[in-house]
Amino acid sequence: MTTIRYTPEHEWIKLDENDDAVVGITQHAQDALGDVVFVDLPETGKAYGKGEVAGVVESVKAAADLFMPVDGEVLEANEALRADPSLANSDPMDKGWFFKMKITDKAAFDQLMDEPAYQKFVKDNA
């Protein structure tokens, strides 16, 4: 079973079978940003704390920070996204992922919003 959680900053984080995680921006985030034209992805091997800026997403409308959803170490950046930033728009929950990470605090992951809570958050903050 796939487990996905969401942050108030509109990132999603999905656990894989090894309890590593994939991180990207939500459909709501890419809708708000508009056409993504550039991404600055985090450095592989670097550890970040929850809430630290791990990258930047630039669109035709604005630039937005990409925040680390939980404490962890970056395992891999999505080079396909770096080459084609529009993947963040066309497929934000799959091919448009930003980075893979090793989570150092699984309890912090469990505290993030599930899909119904995130949808309510988006609706309440529209």
KOLGU-344220 format. One line per field, with one value per atom (N, C-alpha, C): residue number from 1; x negated, y negated, z negated; residue in one letter. Coordinates in steps of 0.02 Angstrom, whole numbers, plus 50000, padded with zeros to 5 digits. Example, Ala and Ser with C-alpha at 12.3 -4.5 7.8 and 13.67 -1.06 7.14 Angstrom:
REM residues 2
i <- (1,1,1,2,2,2)
X <- (49340,49385,49340,49358,49316,49355)
Y <- (50284,50225,50165,50112,50053,49998)
Z <- (49610,49610,49610,49646,49643,49606)
aa <- (A,A,A,S,S,S)
//
This chain:
REM residues 126
i <- (1,1,1,2,2,2,3,3,3,4,4,4,5,5,5,6,6,6,7,7,7,8,8,8,9,9,9,10,10,10,11,11,11,12,12,12,13,13,13,14,14,14,15,15,15,16,16,16,17,17,17,18,18,18,19,19,19,20,20,20,21,21,21,22,22,22,23,23,23,24,24,24,25,25,25,26,26,26,27,27,27,28,28,28,29,29,29,30,30,30,31,31,31,32,32,32,33,33,33,34,34,34,35,35,35,36,36,36,37,37,37,38,38,38,39,39,39,40,40,40,41,41,41,42,42,42,43,43,43,44,44,44,45,45,45,46,46,46,47,47,47,48,48,48,49,49,49,50,50,50,51,51,51,52,52,52,53,53,53,54,54,54,55,55,55,56,56,56,57,57,57,58,58,58,59,59,59,60,60,60,61,61,61,62,62,62,63,63,63,64,64,64,65,65,65,66,66,66,67,67,67,68,68,68,69,69,69,70,70,70,71,71,71,72,72,72,73,73,73,74,74,74,75,75,75,76,76,76,77,77,77,78,78,78,79,79,79,80,80,80,81,81,81,82,82,82,83,83,83,84,84,84,85,85,85,86,86,86,87,87,87,88,88,88,89,89,89,90,90,90,91,91,91,92,92,92,93,93,93,94,94,94,95,95,95,96,96,96,97,97,97,98,98,98,99,99,99,100,100,100,101,101,101,102,102,102,103,103,103,104,104,104,105,105,105,106,106,106,107,107,107,108,108,108,109,109,109,110,110,110,111,111,111,112,112,112,113,113,113,114,114,114,115,115,115,116,116,116,117,117,117,118,118,118,119,119,119,120,120,120,121,121,121,122,122,122,123,123,123,124,124,124,125,125,125,126,126,126)
X <- (49958,50000,49956,49974,49937,49961,49914,49931,49905,49951,49933,49957,49916,49934,49921,49950,49946,49926,49892,49871,49915,49917,49953,49921,49859,49825,49837,49881,49903,49850,49811,49769,49804,49792,49814,49751,49760,49706,49736,49706,49732,49680,49699,49654,49650,49591,49586,49579,49570,49568,49509,49457,49399,49401,49459,49467,49422,49397,49369,49429,49419,49476,49459,49512,49508,49547,49521,49551,49564,49621,49637,49686,49710,49760,49828,49879,49947,49977,50032,50071,50091,50112,50131,50073,50013,49954,49938,49939,49921,49976,50039,50093,50081,50061,50050,49989,49937,49876,49883,49922,49924,49867,49849,49799,49730,49707,49641,49587,49538,49486,49416,49409,49343,49352,49311,49309,49237,49227,49162,49171,49141,49151,49097,49112,49063,49004,48951,48889,48894,48878,48878,48828,48848,48805,48809,48844,48849,48909,48899,48952,48986,49051,49091,49137,49152,49202,49271,49322,49390,49399,49429,49442,49386,49327,49272,49287,49262,49269,49222,49252,49213,49208,49243,49241,49286,49290,49331,49368,49430,49470,49485,49467,49482,49531,49581,49631,49635,49679,49687,49719,49751,49784,49744,49706,49674,49619,49581,49533,49556,49548,49569,49516,49505,49459,49490,49448,49467,49440,49484,49464,49457,49410,49402,49461,49499,49559,49545,49489,49467,49390,49361,49288,49265,49210,49184,49127,49103,49047,49070,49049,49067,49028,49064,49033,49024,49071,49069,49112,49089,49129,49155,49212,49243,49212,49163,49128,49174,49225,49273,49312,49327,49363,49317,49254,49207,49203,49203,49200,49266,49322,49388,49433,49425,49463,49539,49563,49635,49666,49624,49650,49684,49663,49696,49768,49783,49852,49890,49860,49896,49906,49862,49866,49837,49865,49834,49831,49875,49876,49839,49807,49772,49705,49703,49639,49610,49651,49627,49602,49584,49556,49492,49474,49416,49354,49363,49305,49329,49282,49292,49250,49276,49241,49246,49199,49200,49227,49284,49315,49278,49262,49228,49277,49339,49389,49457,49470,49533,49594,49589,49646,49666,49618,49634,49674,49658,49697,49769,49779,49847,49888,49855,49891,49913,49890,49911,49983,50013,50083,50092,50146,50165,50206,50228,50263,50326,50372,50432,50415,50367,50348,50317,50277,50247,50300,50347,50400,50440,50454,50489,50447,50382,50335,50336,50333,50333,50398,50454,50521,50527,50505,50512,50465,50413,50364,50364,50418,50423,50437)
Y <- (50059,50000,49937,49890,49827,49780,49750,49702,49634,49587,49518,49471,49423,49370,49302,49250,49183,49132,49078,49025,48963,48918,48855,48811,48826,48789,48821,48871,48902,48947,48981,49036,49101,49151,49219,49261,49312,49358,49428,49472,49540,49591,49634,49687,49743,49772,49832,49892,49950,50012,50016,49976,49976,49921,49887,49829,49770,49771,49710,49672,49611,49570,49531,49516,49473,49410,49352,49287,49248,49213,49169,49115,49077,49026,49052,49028,49052,49021,49050,49023,48951,48939,48871,48822,48843,48799,48783,48832,48818,48777,48786,48743,48671,48659,48592,48560,48599,48573,48556,48596,48588,48628,48610,48648,48645,48703,48707,48704,48660,48650,48668,48676,48692,48724,48773,48801,48804,48786,48793,48850,48906,48966,48973,49008,49015,49059,49050,49086,49157,49207,49277,49286,49323,49337,49287,49231,49179,49193,49182,49190,49123,49125,49065,49078,49026,49031,49013,49037,49022,48946,48923,48853,48813,48844,48809,48805,48752,48744,48794,48838,48890,48877,48826,48810,48752,48735,48680,48701,48679,48690,48621,48610,48547,48558,48514,48518,48451,48447,48384,48332,48354,48308,48291,48339,48329,48380,48368,48418,48439,48503,48529,48576,48573,48619,48688,48739,48808,48827,48844,48858,48932,48950,49020,49039,49090,49108,49141,49175,49208,49208,49222,49228,49287,49277,49332,49312,49362,49354,49365,49321,49327,49385,49432,49489,49478,49441,49432,49372,49333,49279,49303,49278,49298,49258,49288,49254,49243,49286,49275,49211,49195,49133,49073,49080,49025,49010,49063,49055,49029,49049,49030,49009,48947,48925,48929,48931,48934,48999,49050,49112,49097,49043,49024,49003,48980,48962,49021,49056,49108,49171,49185,49247,49238,49191,49173,49230,49279,49333,49395,49394,49453,49433,49422,49406,49340,49295,49229,49227,49284,49285,49244,49219,49176,49214,49252,49289,49349,49395,49453,49442,49467,49455,49514,49517,49564,49525,49547,49513,49533,49484,49501,49503,49478,49479,49498,49563,49588,49559,49545,49516,49449,49409,49344,49353,49406,49421,49435,49475,49495,49435,49381,49322,49276,49287,49246,49263,49220,49229,49287,49325,49374,49338,49374,49344,49305,49335,49297,49234,49238,49180,49126,49146,49098,49063,49102,49073,49022,49038,48991,48929,48939,48882,48836,48863,48823,48785,48819,48787,48731,48744,48695,48635,48643,48590,48560,48572,48547,48473)
Z <- (50000,50000,50000,50041,50044,49990,49955,49903,49923,49933,49952,49898,49880,49833,49867,49838,49867,49814,49836,49791,49802,49753,49763,49818,49837,49890,49959,49962,50025,50057,50014,50039,50022,50063,50046,50033,49992,49977,49975,50014,50022,50000,49953,49931,49982,49991,50032,49986,50016,49976,49929,49940,49896,49843,49839,49794,49814,49876,49905,49932,49955,49976,50039,50076,50135,50119,50140,50123,50187,50188,50244,50221,50269,50253,50274,50241,50253,50316,50337,50393,50377,50315,50295,50302,50281,50286,50358,50401,50471,50505,50485,50511,50491,50428,50403,50436,50448,50477,50551,50587,50659,50691,50752,50789,50756,50734,50702,50756,50746,50797,50772,50705,50677,50609,50593,50526,50502,50439,50407,50357,50371,50330,50277,50222,50168,50188,50151,50163,50135,50176,50156,50099,50047,49991,49935,49946,49896,49850,49785,49736,49723,49717,49704,49645,49608,49555,49582,49548,49568,49572,49627,49637,49669,49676,49710,49785,49816,49889,49922,49963,49997,50072,50096,50167,50183,50247,50270,50333,50338,50398,50427,50491,50523,50579,50581,50634,50670,50720,50755,50709,50655,50608,50547,50520,50455,50444,50391,50367,50298,50283,50218,50192,50126,50094,50090,50094,50083,50015,49969,49900,49888,49845,49825,49781,49800,49762,49694,49689,49626,49626,49568,49565,49609,49644,49683,49728,49766,49811,49883,49927,49998,50029,50059,50091,50166,50197,50269,50288,50336,50364,50432,50452,50515,50572,50605,50659,50719,50728,50783,50772,50709,50692,50703,50687,50699,50774,50815,50888,50917,50886,50911,50852,50828,50769,50778,50840,50851,50825,50810,50780,50713,50679,50616,50628,50688,50706,50735,50781,50817,50776,50728,50690,50620,50580,50516,50465,50470,50421,50444,50503,50527,50558,50623,50657,50635,50607,50586,50514,50485,50417,50415,50356,50348,50322,50268,50242,50201,50192,50149,50086,50030,49967,49920,49874,49818,49758,49731,49674,49610,49568,49505,49446,49456,49402,49431,49430,49459,49424,49359,49321,49351,49374,49405,49469,49507,49568,49549,49498,49477,49454,49433,49410,49466,49527,49584,49603,49645,49664,49714,49704,49755,49808,49860,49916,49895,49855,49835,49795,49750,49710,49755,49804,49849,49892,49918,49959,49918,49855,49811,49800,49788,49779,49839,49899,49960,49966,49954,49958,49907,49846,49792,49800,49840,49849,49919,49955,50024,50026)
aa <- (M,M,M,T,T,T,T,T,T,I,I,I,R,R,R,Y,Y,Y,T,T,T,P,P,P,E,E,E,H,H,H,E,E,E,W,W,W,I,I,I,K,K,K,L,L,L,D,D,D,E,E,E,N,N,N,D,D,D,D,D,D,A,A,A,V,V,V,V,V,V,G,G,G,I,I,I,T,T,T,Q,Q,Q,H,H,H,A,A,A,Q,Q,Q,D,D,D,A,A,A,L,L,L,G,G,G,D,D,D,V,V,V,V,V,V,F,F,F,V,V,V,D,D,D,L,L,L,P,P,P,E,E,E,T,T,T,G,G,G,K,K,K,A,A,A,Y,Y,Y,G,G,G,K,K,K,G,G,G,E,E,E,V,V,V,A,A,A,G,G,G,V,V,V,V,V,V,E,E,E,S,S,S,V,V,V,K,K,K,A,A,A,A,A,A,A,A,A,D,D,D,L,L,L,F,F,F,M,M,M,P,P,P,V,V,V,D,D,D,G,G,G,E,E,E,V,V,V,L,L,L,E,E,E,A,A,A,N,N,N,E,E,E,A,A,A,L,L,L,R,R,R,A,A,A,D,D,D,P,P,P,S,S,S,L,L,L,A,A,A,N,N,N,S,S,S,D,D,D,P,P,P,M,M,M,D,D,D,K,K,K,G,G,G,W,W,W,F,F,F,F,F,F,K,K,K,M,M,M,K,K,K,I,I,I,T,T,T,D,D,D,K,K,K,A,A,A,A,A,A,F,F,F,D,D,D,Q,Q,Q,L,L,L,M,M,M,D,D,D,E,E,E,P,P,P,A,A,A,Y,Y,Y,Q,Q,Q,K,K,K,F,F,F,V,V,V,K,K,K,D,D,D,N,N,N,A,A,A)
//
